[in-house]
Amino acid sequence: MKSLFFIISAPSGTGKTSLCKEVIRNLSNLTSSVSYTTRKPRSGEMDGRDYFFVSPEKFQQMLDQGLFVEWTEIYGNRYGTSKTFIEKLMKDQVDILFDIDSRGARKILELYPEGISIFVLPPSLQELKKRLVSRGTDSSETITSRLKLAEQEMEDAGFYQYTVVNDSFEEAVKKLKSIVIAERCRRRNGIC
């Protein structure tokens, strides 16, 4: 059985990571691709579970060695998807969920065109701003830049096969789970 790739993108603060974790918690044989990053861990994040936290020097070394299938820089921090990590999951025949920005999504789909792409939208930019402020992790300048980037990222939503609005967390989880289940059935000739 070949691994399926679910590529999920969304503007920062939309709830994408929480949605992905909940879908993985509720479905068997589905795991998250854990990216490498140069950013510092947020409260509650664990190395190897949420990200592989590395120094900028280590990240550059890995980049120079060609160890990433894709990488990007966002807000001064680098993020990259490890080839070795993906290959291990594929060998184990596990379906992989990528929590990734739209640039990374395009790169993953270039290498794995059979991937299933899903874009998560906030109910509105005003609600997104409220969520970013309530998170309490960013300065007002950072929130302003995140909102500007969010507007640009939302223009990419049409590139994706599916769009899910996260206006209700429970409903958004149901929709994402439904997409995964439907694609498993479709891609595996009705066997799911």
Contact map, one row per residue, 1 for C-alpha under 8 A:
111000000000000000000000000000000000000000000000000000000000000000000000000000000000000000001000000000000000000000000000000000000000000000000000000000000000000000000000000000000000000000000000
111100000000000000000000000000000000000000000000000000000000000000000000000000000000000001001000000000000000000000000000000000000000000000000000000000000000000000000000000000000000000000000000
111110000000000000000000000000000000000000000000000000000000000000000000000000000000000011001111000000000000000000000000000000000000000000000000000000000000000000000000000000000000000000000000
011111000000000000000000000000000000000000000000000000000000000000000000000000000000000000000111000000000000000001110000000000000000000000000000000000000000000000000000000000000000000100000000
001111100000000000000000000000000000000000000000000000000000000000000000000000000000000000000011110000000000000101110000000000000000000000000000000000000000000000000000000000000000000000000000
000111110000000000000000000000000000000000000000000000000000000000000000000000000000000000000011110000000000000000111100000000000000000000000000000000000000000000000000000000000001000000000000
000011111000000000000000000000000000000000000000000000000000000000000000000000000000000000000000111100001000000000111100000000000000000000000000000000000000000000000000000000000000000000000000
000001111100000100000000000000000000000000000000000000000000000000000000000000000000000000000000111110001000000000001111000000000000000000000000000000000000000000000000000000000000000000000000
000000111110000100000000000000000000000000000000000000000000000000000000000000000000000000000000001111001000000000000111000000000000000000000000000000000000000000000000000000000000000000000000
000000011111010100000000000000000000000000000000000000000000000000000000000000000000000000000000000111000000000000000011100000000000000000000000000000001100000000000000000000000000000000000000
000000001111110000000000000000000000000000000000000000000000000000000000000000000000000000000000000010000000000000000001110000000000000000000000010011001100000000000000000000000000000000000000
000000000111111100000000000000000000000000000000000000000000000000000000000000000000000000000000000000000000000000000000000000000001000000000000010001000000000000000000000000000000000000000000
000000000011111100000000000000000000000000000000000000000000000000000000000000000000000000000000000000000000000000000000000000010011000000000000000000000000000000000000000000000000000000000000
000000000111111100000000000000000000000000000000000000000000000000000000000000000000000000000000000000000000000000000001110000010010000000000000000000000000000000000100000000000000000000000000
000000000001111111100000000000000000000000000000000000000000000000000000000000000000000000000000000000000000000000000000000000000000000000000000000000000000000000000100000000000000000000000000
000000011101111111110000000000000000000000000000000000000000000000000000000000000000000000000000001000000000000000000001000000000000000000000000000000000000000000000000000000000000000000000000
000000000000001111111000000000000000000000000000000000000000000000000000000000000000000000000000001000000000000000000000000000000000000000000000000000000000000000000000000000000000000000000000
000000000000001111111100000000000000000000000000000000000000000000000000000000000000000000000000000000000000000000000000000000000000000000000000000000000000000000000000000000000000000000000000
000000000000001111111110000000000000000000000000000000000000000000000000000000000000000000000000000000000000000000000000000000000000000000000000000000000000000000000000100110000000000000000000
000000000000000111111111000000010000000000000000000000000000000000000000000000000000000000000000101000000000000000000000000000000000000000000000000000000000000000000000000000000000000000000000
000000000000000011111111100000010000000000000000000000000000000000000000000000000000000000000000000000000000000000000000000000000000000000000000000000000000000000000000000000000000000000000000
000000000000000001111111110000000000000000000000000000000000000000000000000000000000000000000000000000000000000000000000000000000000000000000000000000000000000000000000000010000000000000000000
000000000000000000111111111000000000000000000000000000000000000000000000000000000000000000000000000000000000000000000000000000000000000000000000000000000000000000000000000010011000000000000000
000000000000000000011111111101110000000000000000000000000000000000000000000000000000000000000000000000000000000000000000000000000000000000000000000000000000000000000000000000000000000000000000
000000000000000000001111111100000000000000000000000000000000000000000000000000000000000000000000000000000000000000000000000000000000000000000000000000000000000000000000000000000000000000000000
000000000000000000000111111100000000000000000000000000000000000000000000000000000000000000000000000000000000000000000000000000000000000000000000000000000000000000000000000000000000000000000000
000000000000000000000011111111000000000000000000000000000000000000000000000000000000000000000000000000000000000000000000000000000000000000000000000000000000000000000000000000001000000000000000
000000000000000000000001111111000000000000000000000000000000000000000000000000000000000000000000000000000000000000000000000000000000000000000000000000000000000000000000000000000000000000000000
000000000000000000000000001111100000000000000000000000000000000000000000000000000000000000000110000000000000000000000000000000000000000000000000000000000000000000000000000000000000000000000000
000000000000000000000001001111110000000000000000000000000000000000000000000000000000000000000111100000000000000000000000000000000000000000000000000000000000000000000000000000000000000000000000
000000000000000000000001000011111000000000000000000000000000000000000000000000000000000000000111100000000000000000000000000000000000000000000000000000000000000000000000000000000000000000000000
000000000000000000011001000001111100000000000000000000000000000000000000000000000000000000000001111000000000000000000000000000000000000000000000000000000000000000000000000000000000000000000000
000000000000000000000000000000111110000000000000000000000000000000000000000000001000110000000001111000000000000000000000000000000000000000000000000000000000000000000000000000000000000000000000
000000000000000000000000000000011111000000000001111100000000000000000000000000001000100000000000000000000000000000000000000000000000000000000000000000000000000000000000000000000000000000000000
000000000000000000000000000000001111100000000000011100000000000000000000000000111100000000000000000000000000000000000000000000000000000000000000000000000000000000000000000000000000000000000000
000000000000000000000000000000000111110000000000001111000010000000000000000001111100000000000000000000000000000000000000000000000000000000000000000000000000000000000000000000000000000000000000
000000000000000000000000000000000011111000000000001111000010000000000000000011110000000000000000000000000000000000000000000000000000000000000000000000000000000000000000000000000000000000000000
000000000000000000000000000000000001111100000000000011110010000000000000000011100000000000000000000000000000000000000000000000000000000000000000000000000000000000000000000000000000000000000000
000000000000000000000000000000000000111110000000000011000000000000000000000011000000000000000000000000000000000000000000000000000000000000000000000000000000000000000000000000000000000000000000
000000000000000000000000000000000000011111000000000010000000000000000000000000000000000000000000000000000000000000000000000000000000000000000000000000000000000000000000000000000000000000000000
000000000000000000000000000000000000001111111110000010000000000000000000000000000000000000000000000000000000000000000000000000000000000000000000000000000000000000000000000000000000000000000000
000000000000000000000000000000000000000111111000000000000000000000000000000000000000000000000000000000000000000000000000000000000000000000000000000000000000000000000000000000000000000000000000
000000000000000000000000000000000000000011111000000000000000000000000000000000000000000000000000000000000000000000000000000000000000000000000000000000000000000000000000000000000000000000000000
000000000000000000000000000000000000000011111100000000000000000000000000000000000000000000000000000000000000000000000000000000000000000000000000000000000000000000000000000000000000000000000000
000000000000000000000000000000000000000011111110111000000000000000000000000000000000000000000000000000000000000000000000000000000000000000000000000000000000000000000000000000000000000000000000
000000000000000000000000000000000000000010011111111000000000000000000000000000000000000000000000000000000000000000000000000000000000000000000000000000000000000000000000000000000000000000000000
000000000000000000000000000000000000000010001111111110000000000000000000000000000000000000000000000000000000000000000000000000000000000000000000000000000000000000000000000000000000000000000000
000000000000000000000000000000000100000000000111111110000000000000000000000000000000000000000000000000000000000000000000000000000000000000000000000000000000000000000000000000000000000000000000
000000000000000000000000000000000100000000001111111100000000000000000000000000000000000000000000000000000000000000000000000000000000000000000000000000000000000000000000000000000000000000000000
000000000000000000000000000000000110000000001111111100000000000000000000000000000000000000000000000000000000000000000000000000000000000000000000000000000000000000000000000000000000000000000000
000000000000000000000000000000000111100000001111111110000000000000000000000000000000000000000000000000000000000000000000000000000000000000000000000000000000000000000000000000000000000000000000
000000000000000000000000000000000111100000000011111111000000000000000000000000000000000000000000000000000000000000000000000000000000000000000000000000000000000000000000000000000000000000000000
000000000000000000000000000000000001111110000011001111100000000000000000000000000000000000000000000000000000000000000000000000000000000000000000000000000000000000000000000000000000000000000000
000000000000000000000000000000000001111000000000000111110110000000000000000000000000000000000000000000000000000000000000000000000000000000000000000000000000000000000000000000000000000000000000
000000000000000000000000000000000000010000000000000011111110000000000000000000000000000000000000000000000000000000000000000000000000000000000000000000000000000000000000000000000000000000000000
000000000000000000000000000000000000010000000000000001111111000000000000000001000000000000000000000000000000000000000000000000000000000000000000000000000000000000000000000000000000000000000000
000000000000000000000000000000000000000000000000000000111111100000000000000000000000000000000000000000000000000000000000000000000000000000000000000000000000000000000000000000000000000000000000
000000000000000000000000000000000000000000000000000001111111110000000000000000000000000000000000000000000000000000000000000000000000000000000000000000000000000000000000000000000000000000000000
000000000000000000000000000000000001110000000000000001111111111000000000000001000000000000000000000000000000000000000000000000000000000000000000000000000000000000000000000000000000000000000000
000000000000000000000000000000000000000000000000000000011111111100000000000000000000000000000000000000000000000000000000000000000000000000000000000000000000000000000000000000000000000000000000
000000000000000000000000000000000000000000000000000000001111111110000000000000000000000000000000000000000000000000000000000000000000000000000000000000000000000000000000000000000000000000000000
000000000000000000000000000000000000000000000000000000000111111111110000000000000000000000000000000000000000000000000000000000000000000000000000000000000000000000000000000000000000000000000000
000000000000000000000000000000000000000000000000000000000011111111110000000000000000000000000000000000000000000000000000000000000000000000000000000000000000000000000000000000000000000000000000
000000000000000000000000000000000000000000000000000000000001111111100000000000000000000000000000000000000000000000000000000000000000000000000000000000000000000000000000000000000000000000000000
000000000000000000000000000000000000000000000000000000000000111111100000000000000000000000000000000000000000000000000000000000000000000000000000000000000000000000000000000000000000000000000000
000000000000000000000000000000000000000000000000000000000000011111111000000000000000000000000000000000000000000000000000000000000000000000000000000000000000000000000000000000000000000000000000
000000000000000000000000000000000000000000000000000000000000011111111000000000000111000000000000000000000000000000000000000000000000000000000000000000000000000000000000000000000000000000000000
000000000000000000000000000000000000000000000000000000000000011001111110000000011110000000000000000000000000000000000000000000000000000000000000000000000000000000000000000000000000000000000000
000000000000000000000000000000000000000000000000000000000000000001111110000000011110000000000000000000000011000000000000000000000000000000000000000000000000000000000000000000000000000000000000
000000000000000000000000000000000000000000000000000000000000000000011111000000011100000000000000000000010011000000000000000000000000000000000000000000000000000000000000000000000000000000000000
000000000000000000000000000000000000000000000000000000000000000000011111100001111000000000000000000000010000000000000000000000000000000000000000000000000000000000000000000000000000000000000000
000000000000000000000000000000000000000000000000000000000000000000000111110001110000000000000000000000110000000000000000000000000000000000000000000000000000000000000000000000000000000000000000
000000000000000000000000000000000000000000000000000000000000000000000011111111100000000000000000000000000000000000000000000000000000000000000000000000000000000000000000000000000000000000000000
000000000000000000000000000000000000000000000000000000000000000000000001111111100000000000000000000000000000000000000000000000000000000000000000000000000000000000000000000000000000000000000000
000000000000000000000000000000000000000000000000000000000000000000000000111110000000000000000000000000000000000000000000000000000000000000000000000000000000000000000000000000000000000000000000
000000000000000000000000000000000000000000000000000000000000000000000000111111000000000000000000000000000000000000000000000000000000000000000000000000000000000000000000000000000000000000000000
000000000000000000000000000000000000111000000000000000000000000000000000111111100000000000000000000000000000000000000000000000000000000000000000000000000000000000000000000000000000000000000000
000000000000000000000000000000000001111000000000000000010010000000000011110111110000000000000000000000000000000000000000000000000000000000000000000000000000000000000000000000000000000000000000
000000000000000000000000000000000011110000000000000000000000000000000011110011111000000000000000000000000000000000000000000000000000000000000000000000000000000000000000000000000000000000000000
000000000000000000000000000000000011100000000000000000000000000000011111000001111100000000000000000000000000000000000000000000000000000000000000000000000000000000000000000000000000000000000000
000000000000000000000000000000001111000000000000000000000000000000011110000000111110110000000000000000000000000000000000000000000000000000000000000000000000000000000000000000000000000000000000
000000000000000000000000000000000011000000000000000000000000000000111100000000011111110000000000000000000000000000000000000000000000000000000000000000000000000000000000000000000000000000000000
000000000000000000000000000000000000000000000000000000000000000000111000000000001111111000000000000000000000000000000000000000000000000000000000000000000000000000000000000000000000000000000000
000000000000000000000000000000000000000000000000000000000000000000100000000000000111111100000000000000000000000000000000000000000000000000000000000000000000000000000000000000000000000000000000
000000000000000000000000000000001100000000000000000000000000000000000000000000001111111110000000000000000000000000000000000000000000000000000000000000000000000000000000000000000000000000000000
000000000000000000000000000000001000000000000000000000000000000000000000000000001111111111000000000000000000000000000000000000000000000000000000000000000000000000000000000000000000000000000000
000000000000000000000000000000000000000000000000000000000000000000000000000000000011111111100000000000000000000000000000000000000000000000000000000000000000000000000000000000000000000000000000
000000000000000000000000000000000000000000000000000000000000000000000000000000000001111111110000000000000000000000000000000000000000000000000000000000000000000000000000000000000000000000000000
001000000000000000000000000000000000000000000000000000000000000000000000000000000000111111111111000000000000000000000000000000000000000000000000000000000000000000000000000000000000000000000000
011000000000000000000000000000000000000000000000000000000000000000000000000000000000011111111110000000000000000000000000000000000000000000000000000000000000000000000000000000000000000000000000
000000000000000000000000000000000000000000000000000000000000000000000000000000000000001111111100000000000000000000000000000000000000000000000000000000000000000000000000000000000000000000000000
000000000000000000000000000000000000000000000000000000000000000000000000000000000000000111111100000000000000000000000000000000000000000000000000000000000000000000000000000000000000000000000000
111000000000000000000000000000000000000000000000000000000000000000000000000000000000000011111110000000000000000000000000000000000000000000000000000000000000000000000000000000000000000000000000
001100000000000000000000000011100000000000000000000000000000000000000000000000000000000011111111000000000000000000000000000000000000000000000000000000000000000000000000000000000000000000000000
001111000000000000000000000011100000000000000000000000000000000000000000000000000000000011001111100000000000000000000000000000000000000000000000000000000000000000000000000000000000000000000000
001111000000000000000000000001111000000000000000000000000000000000000000000000000000000010000111110000000000000000000000000000000000000000000000000000000000000000000000000000000000000000000000
000011110000000000010000000001111000000000000000000000000000000000000000000000000000000000000011111000000000000000000000000000000000000000000000000000000000000000000000000000000000000000000000
000011110000000000000000000000011000000000000000000000000000000000000000000000000000000000000001111100000000000000000000000000000000000000000000000000000000000000000000000000000000000000000000
000000111000000110010000000000011000000000000000000000000000000000000000000000000000000000000000111110000000000000000000000000000000000000000000000000000000000000000000000000000000000000000000
000000111100000000000000000000000000000000000000000000000000000000000000000000000000000000000000011111011000000000000000000000000000000000000000000000000000000000000000000000000000000000000000
000000011110000000000000000000000000000000000000000000000000000000000000000000000000000000000000001111111000000000000000000000000000000000000000000000000000000000000000000000000000000000000000
000000001100000000000000000000000000000000000000000000000000000000000000000000000000000000000000000111111100000000000000000000000000000000000000000000001001000000000000000000000000000000000000
000000000000000000000000000000000000000000000000000000000000000000000001000000000000000000000000000011111110000000000000000000000000000000000000000000000000000000000000000000000000000000000000
000000000000000000000000000000000000000000000000000000000000000000000111000000000000000000000000000111111111000000000000000000000000000000000000000000000000000000000000000000000000000000000000
000000111000000000000000000000000000000000000000000000000000000000000000000000000000000000000000000111111111100000001000000000000000000000000000000000000000000000000000000000000000000000000000
000000000000000000000000000000000000000000000000000000000000000000000000000000000000000000000000000001111111110000000000000000000000000000000000000000000000000000000000000000000000000000000000
000000000000000000000000000000000000000000000000000000000000000000001100000000000000000000000000000000111111111000000000000000000000000000000000000000000000000000000000000000000000000000000000
000000000000000000000000000000000000000000000000000000000000000000001100000000000000000000000000000000011111111110100000000000000000000000000000000000000000000000000000000000000000000000000000
000000000000000000000000000000000000000000000000000000000000000000000000000000000000000000000000000000001111111111100000000000000000000000000000000000000000000000000000000000000000000000000000
000000000000000000000000000000000000000000000000000000000000000000000000000000000000000000000000000000000111111110000000000000000000000000000000000000000000000000000000000000000000000000000000
000000000000000000000000000000000000000000000000000000000000000000000000000000000000000000000000000000000011111110000000000000000000000000000000000000000000000000000000000000000000000000000000
000010000000000000000000000000000000000000000000000000000000000000000000000000000000000000000000000000000001111111100000000000000000000000000000000000000000000000000000000000000000000000000000
000000000000000000000000000000000000000000000000000000000000000000000000000000000000000000000000000000000001111111100000000000000000000000000000000000000000000000000000000000000000000000000000
000110000000000000000000000000000000000000000000000000000000000000000000000000000000000000000000000000000000100111110000000000000000000000000000000000000000000000000000000000000000000000000000
000111100000000000000000000000000000000000000000000000000000000000000000000000000000000000000000000000000001100111111000000000000000000000000000000000000000000000000000000000000000000000000000
000111100000000000000000000000000000000000000000000000000000000000000000000000000000000000000000000000000000000001111100000000000000000000000000000000000000000010000000000000000000001000000000
000001110000000000000000000000000000000000000000000000000000000000000000000000000000000000000000000000001000000000111110000000000000000000000000000000000000000111000000000000000000000000000000
000001111000000000000000000000000000000000000000000000000000000000000000000000000000000000000000000000000000000000011111000000000000000000000000000000000000000111110000000000000000000000000000
000000011100000000000000000000000000000000000000000000000000000000000000000000000000000000000000000000000000000000001111100000000000000000000000000000000000100101110000000000000000000000000000
000000011110010100000000000000000000000000000000000000000000000000000000000000000000000000000000000000000000000000000111110000000000000000000000000000000000000000111100000000000000000000000000
000000000110010000000000000000000000000000000000000000000000000000000000000000000000000000000000000000000000000000000011111000000000000000000000000000000100000000111100000000000000000000000000
000000000010010000000000000000000000000000000000000000000000000000000000000000000000000000000000000000000000000000000001111110110000000000000000000000000000000000001110000000000000000000000000
000000000000000000000000000000000000000000000000000000000000000000000000000000000000000000000000000000000000000000000000111110110000000000000000000000000000000000001110000000000000000000000000
000000000000000000000000000000000000000000000000000000000000000000000000000000000000000000000000000000000000000000000000011111110000000000000000000000000000000000000000000000000000000000000000
000000000000000000000000000000000000000000000000000000000000000000000000000000000000000000000000000000000000000000000000011111111000000000000000001000100000000000000000000000000000000000000000
000000000000000000000000000000000000000000000000000000000000000000000000000000000000000000000000000000000000000000000000000111111100000000000000000000000000000000000000000000000000000000000000
000000000000000000000000000000000000000000000000000000000000000000000000000000000000000000000000000000000000000000000000011111111110000000000000000000000000000000000000000000000000000000000000
000000000000110000000000000000000000000000000000000000000000000000000000000000000000000000000000000000000000000000000000011111111111000000000000001000000000000000000000000000000000000000000000
000000000000000000000000000000000000000000000000000000000000000000000000000000000000000000000000000000000000000000000000000011111111100000000010001000000000000000000000000000000000000000000000
000000000000000000000000000000000000000000000000000000000000000000000000000000000000000000000000000000000000000000000000000001111111110000000000000000000000000000000000000000000000000000000000
000000000000110000000000000000000000000000000000000000000000000000000000000000000000000000000000000000000000000000000000000000111111111000000000000000000000000000000000000000000000000000000000
000000000001100000000000000000000000000000000000000000000000000000000000000000000000000000000000000000000000000000000000000000011111111111000010000000000000000000000000000000000000000000000000
000000000000000000000000000000000000000000000000000000000000000000000000000000000000000000000000000000000000000000000000000000001111111111010010000000000000000000000000000000000000000000000000
000000000000000000000000000000000000000000000000000000000000000000000000000000000000000000000000000000000000000000000000000000000111111100000000000000000000000000000000000000000000000000000000
000000000000000000000000000000000000000000000000000000000000000000000000000000000000000000000000000000000000000000000000000000000011111111000000000000000000000000000000000000000000000000000000
000000000000000000000000000000000000000000000000000000000000000000000000000000000000000000000000000000000000000000000000000000000001111111000000000000000000000000000000000000000000000000000000
000000000000000000000000000000000000000000000000000000000000000000000000000000000000000000000000000000000000000000000000000000000001101111100000000000000000000000000000000000000000000000000000
000000000000000000000000000000000000000000000000000000000000000000000000000000000000000000000000000000000000000000000000000000000001101111111110000000000000000000000000000000000000000000000000
000000000000000000000000000000000000000000000000000000000000000000000000000000000000000000000000000000000000000000000000000000000000000011111110000000000000000000000000000000000000000000000000
000000000000000000000000000000000000000000000000000000000000000000000000000000000000000000000000000000000000000000000000000000000000100001111111000000000000000000000000000000000000000000000000
000000000000000000000000000000000000000000000000000000000000000000000000000000000000000000000000000000000000000000000000000000000000000001111111100000000000000000000000000000000000000000000000
000000000000000000000000000000000000000000000000000000000000000000000000000000000000000000000000000000000000000000000000000000000000000001111111110000000000000000000000000000000000000000000000
000000000000000000000000000000000000000000000000000000000000000000000000000000000000000000000000000000000000000000000000000000001001100001111111111000000000000000000000000000000000000000000000
000000000000000000000000000000000000000000000000000000000000000000000000000000000000000000000000000000000000000000000000000000000000000000011111111100000000000000000000000000000000000000000000
000000000000000000000000000000000000000000000000000000000000000000000000000000000000000000000000000000000000000000000000000000000000000000001111111110000000000000000000000000000000000000000000
000000000011000000000000000000000000000000000000000000000000000000000000000000000000000000000000000000000000000000000000000000000000000000000111111111000000000000000000000000000000000000000000
000000000000000000000000000000000000000000000000000000000000000000000000000000000000000000000000000000000000000000000000000010011000000000000011111111100000000000000000000000000000000000000000
000000000000000000000000000000000000000000000000000000000000000000000000000000000000000000000000000000000000000000000000000000000000000000000001111111110000000000000000000000000000000000000000
000000000010000000000000000000000000000000000000000000000000000000000000000000000000000000000000000000000000000000000000000000000000000000000000111111111000000000000000000000000000000000000000
000000000011000000000000000000000000000000000000000000000000000000000000000000000000000000000000000000000000000000000000000000000000000000000000011111111100000000000000000000000000000000000000
000000000000000000000000000000000000000000000000000000000000000000000000000000000000000000000000000000000000000000000000000010000000000000000000001111111110000000000000000000000000000000000000
000000000000000000000000000000000000000000000000000000000000000000000000000000000000000000000000000000000000000000000000000000000000000000000000000111111111000000000000000000000000000000000000
000000000110000000000000000000000000000000000000000000000000000000000000000000000000000000000000000001000000000000000000000000000000000000000000000011111111100000000000000000000000000000000000
000000000110000000000000000000000000000000000000000000000000000000000000000000000000000000000000000000000000000000000000100000000000000000000000000001111111100000000000000000000000000000000000
000000000000000000000000000000000000000000000000000000000000000000000000000000000000000000000000000000000000000000000000000000000000000000000000000000111111110000000000000000000000000000000000
000000000000000000000000000000000000000000000000000000000000000000000000000000000000000000000000000001000000000000000000000000000000000000000000000000011111111100000000000000000000000000000000
000000000000000000000000000000000000000000000000000000000000000000000000000000000000000000000000000000000000000000000010000000000000000000000000000000001111111100100000000000000000000000000000
000000000000000000000000000000000000000000000000000000000000000000000000000000000000000000000000000000000000000000000000000000000000000000000000000000000011111110000000000000000000000000000000
000000000000000000000000000000000000000000000000000000000000000000000000000000000000000000000000000000000000000000000000000000000000000000000000000000000001111110000000000000000000000000000000
000000000000000000000000000000000000000000000000000000000000000000000000000000000000000000000000000000000000000000001110000000000000000000000000000000000001111111100000000000000000000000000000
000000000000000000000000000000000000000000000000000000000000000000000000000000000000000000000000000000000000000000011100000000000000000000000000000000000000011111100000000000000000000000000000
000000000000000000000000000000000000000000000000000000000000000000000000000000000000000000000000000000000000000000001110000000000000000000000000000000000000000111110000000000000000000000000000
000000000000000000000000000000000000000000000000000000000000000000000000000000000000000000000000000000000000000000000111100000000000000000000000000000000000100111111000000000000000000000000000
000000000000000000000000000000000000000000000000000000000000000000000000000000000000000000000000000000000000000000000111100000000000000000000000000000000000000001111100000100110000000000000000
000000000000000000000000000000000000000000000000000000000000000000000000000000000000000000000000000000000000000000000001111000000000000000000000000000000000000000111110000100000000000000000000
000000000000011000000000000000000000000000000000000000000000000000000000000000000000000000000000000000000000000000000001111000000000000000000000000000000000000000011111101100000000000000000000
000000000000000000000000000000000000000000000000000000000000000000000000000000000000000000000000000000000000000000000000011000000000000000000000000000000000000000001111101100000000000000000000
000000000000000000000000000000000000000000000000000000000000000000000000000000000000000000000000000000000000000000000000000000000000000000000000000000000000000000000111111100000000000000000000
000000000000000000100000000000000000000000000000000000000000000000000000000000000000000000000000000000000000000000000000000000000000000000000000000000000000000000000111111110000000000000000000
000000000000000000000000000000000000000000000000000000000000000000000000000000000000000000000000000000000000000000000000000000000000000000000000000000000000000000000001111111000000000000000000
000000000000000000000000000000000000000000000000000000000000000000000000000000000000000000000000000000000000000000000000000000000000000000000000000000000000000000000111111111100000000000000000
000000000000000000100000000000000000000000000000000000000000000000000000000000000000000000000000000000000000000000000000000000000000000000000000000000000000000000011111111111110000000000000000
000000000000000000100110000000000000000000000000000000000000000000000000000000000000000000000000000000000000000000000000000000000000000000000000000000000000000000000000111111111000000000000000
000000000000000000000000000000000000000000000000000000000000000000000000000000000000000000000000000000000000000000000000000000000000000000000000000000000000000000000000011111111100000000000000
000000000000000000000000000000000000000000000000000000000000000000000000000000000000000000000000000000000000000000000000000000000000000000000000000000000000000000010000001111111110000000000000
000000000000000000000010000000000000000000000000000000000000000000000000000000000000000000000000000000000000000000000000000000000000000000000000000000000000000000010000000111111111000000000000
000000000000000000000010001000000000000000000000000000000000000000000000000000000000000000000000000000000000000000000000000000000000000000000000000000000000000000000000000011111111100000000000
000000000000000000000000000000000000000000000000000000000000000000000000000000000000000000000000000000000000000000000000000000000000000000000000000000000000000000000000000001111111110000000000
000000000000000000000000000000000000000000000000000000000000000000000000000000000000000000000000000000000000000000000000000000000000000000000000000000000000000000000000000000111111111000000000
000001000000000000000000000000000000000000000000000000000000000000000000000000000000000000000000000000000000000000000000000000000000000000000000000000000000000000000000000000011111111100000000
000000000000000000000000000000000000000000000000000000000000000000000000000000000000000000000000000000000000000000000000000000000000000000000000000000000000000000000000000000001111111110000001
000000000000000000000000000000000000000000000000000000000000000000000000000000000000000000000000000000000000000000000000000000000000000000000000000000000000000000000000000000000111111111000000
000000000000000000000000000000000000000000000000000000000000000000000000000000000000000000000000000000000000000000010000000000000000000000000000000000000000000000000000000000000011111111100000
000100000000000000000000000000000000000000000000000000000000000000000000000000000000000000000000000000000000000000000000000000000000000000000000000000000000000000000000000000000001111111110111
000000000000000000000000000000000000000000000000000000000000000000000000000000000000000000000000000000000000000000000000000000000000000000000000000000000000000000000000000000000000111111111111
000000000000000000000000000000000000000000000000000000000000000000000000000000000000000000000000000000000000000000000000000000000000000000000000000000000000000000000000000000000000011111111110
000000000000000000000000000000000000000000000000000000000000000000000000000000000000000000000000000000000000000000000000000000000000000000000000000000000000000000000000000000000000001111111100
000000000000000000000000000000000000000000000000000000000000000000000000000000000000000000000000000000000000000000000000000000000000000000000000000000000000000000000000000000000000000111111111
000000000000000000000000000000000000000000000000000000000000000000000000000000000000000000000000000000000000000000000000000000000000000000000000000000000000000000000000000000000000000011111110
000000000000000000000000000000000000000000000000000000000000000000000000000000000000000000000000000000000000000000000000000000000000000000000000000000000000000000000000000000000000000111111111
000000000000000000000000000000000000000000000000000000000000000000000000000000000000000000000000000000000000000000000000000000000000000000000000000000000000000000000000000000000000000111011111
000000000000000000000000000000000000000000000000000000000000000000000000000000000000000000000000000000000000000000000000000000000000000000000000000000000000000000000000000000000000100110010111
